[in-house]
Structure formats: C-alpha cells, structure tokens
C-alpha cells in the first residue's frame, strides 16, 4: 500500500526522470517520462540509455557522473525529435540498499517552447534595432537628398533655358533625378521598420510593376548572359498594395535571382490569379545554384545571409512586407538546379488599416 502511494506521488511529478544503473541500464522511470519519450514503461525499463535516447553527449555525461565520487549535476540541451528540445540534469545517487550499486538520476524537461520564445525575443530585439537604425538613416540622408534633388532640378531648368542640350545629357540628368527619387522611396520604406507610418494601400497593376522592374534589371541580366522570360495572365485585377514596398520586393527577388546565376541561365517570371484564393501570385524562378535545405528555413531571418557581403535584410524585408499586406512569400529550391520564390498578394485590403 505504501509503495503504491509513493509511486502515485512520483508519477504525479510533472518532470520526467530516469534512474540508471552503473551500466547505464534504465532501472526506473515515471509516467511523465513515458509521455515525453512517447514510449511505454515496458519499452523503457531494462534497456540501455543509448537505446532510449540516442544522444552521445548524454551518455558520456551520465558515465562521467557515475565515475565521479562527488555528487554533482550536469545540464545539457539536445534534440530528440524535430519538435522537441530537451534539457537533461544528471545527478549521482548513492543507494544504501544492499546489492544496489551507485546509480544516477536523469531529469528531463521539454524546453522547446522556452527556446522558441527566446528566439522570438531575440528577433524582436533585432527588429527594434533595425527600426532605430532605419529612422536614423532616413533622417540623416533625407535632407541632403532633398537638397540634391532641388539643386539638380534648378541646374537642369537653368541650362535648358539658356541653351539647347543634347538629348543624352537631359536623359542623364533625368536618370540621376529618378535615382534620387528612388533613394527617397527606399528611405521611407526603411522608416516603416519603426512602425511610425501608417501603410497607404492603392490599386496597383502588378504586371506593370514587374515590367518596370524587368526594365530596370535588363542590362544587368544581359551582362550576365541571363535570358529573361515572362508570362502574365490576361485581365488580372489590380491589387491594393503599398506600391513602393511591392516594387522593392520584386526588385530584391529579381536581383537575387541574377546573383544566383553568375555563369548565365534562365530567369522566368509568371503572374497569375490564384485559383483557391482571391489573390495574385508571382513566381520568380531561376536556374542558379539553389539553396541548401539547412538554409531554407533561415533565409528570411533578419541579418542572416548566405552571401559573403550580404546584409541579411533583403529577404526579411520581403517577408515583412508580404505579411503586412496579408500575403505570403514561399520558396522552393534544389541545389544545382535553381529556386522559385512565390509571392501571393490579396487583391483586396482592409482600407481601415
């Protein structure tokens, strides 16, 4: 009766634990351990630790604790499944029962949720830092760019009024002014990281936007021997988007695709209506070097980059903007064959945002 009472208490403890012999054989486990490891007591008892939890570091630490004459605790973290991260604390036990050798106690705790929350906190801190940096850059560069733009406009008007300029010079001045305008738009886009500006959605023809971006990267693609193909569905409706941010998304993705094909290749852009949702889809496919599986789930994180000179902000910006529009961005890739980035943007928006 007393034994059942004690076992009831042990099984009610929310932490999982194993008791091991000096040979690392499981002598006892509680109910929480069965649940955590997704095994029955019969599948756990009498087996070596390596069969129950195939983790070399855990085995080595348990053996080390058993061989040490002083009782101590060792804490290690490890994965046992894709969705479980465990913390293990190993403590020596000195049994005073006859014929029972020294053993050790391993306490296990699933800390996956804690790790996830810590990662979210780190990412939030990074984004906050990005916001502060963006606000500073926008403030420090915004005024000089405004002065440059107005001065260049004054020079253009003054010279044009006095003499007839060759079309190439006028075009060069207009190109510089357009570049300054784009820099202003980028600064406003960066300011969006601070959350101080309310988004302004406007009806936009995505095919026209992408055509503009393709014209922008045309020379660069030609220089790298890249063939560009596009396929636009007919009569696509306008999307309510923040135009400057959507332009930046597609410009980032197109430039990334070009950089992925340093020896040439094919760049294909497809714009179509999503069949299962009220959204416009844009697929950007390259035949470049591709992305490894280990990098695929990391490439959208701020400051993470596979490029030696990359900032790690381009794709994180793309995902943030897609989320802000109620859309999504996905990627499929295969090493040596290329990648496809798919952007889905809802046609309608809540204009009260």
Secondary structure, DSSP 4 states (H G I P E B T S, - for coil): -HHHHHHHHHHH-SSEEEEE-TTSBEEEE-HHHHHHHT--HHHHTTSBHHHHS--HHHHHHHHHHHH-SS--EEEEEEEEETTEEEEEEEEEE---STT---EEEEEEEE-HHHHHHHHHHHHHHHHHHHHHHHHHHHHHHHHHHHHHHHHHHHHHHHHHHHS---HHHHHHHHHHHHHHHHHHHHHHHHHGGGT-S----EEE-HHHHHHHHHHHHHHHHHHTTEEEEEEE-TTPPPEEE-HHHHHHHHHHHHHHHHHT-TT-EEEEEEEEE-SSSSEEEEEEEE-SS---HHHHTTTTSTT--SSTT--S-HHHHHHHHHHHTT-EEEEEEETTTEEEEEEEEES---TT-
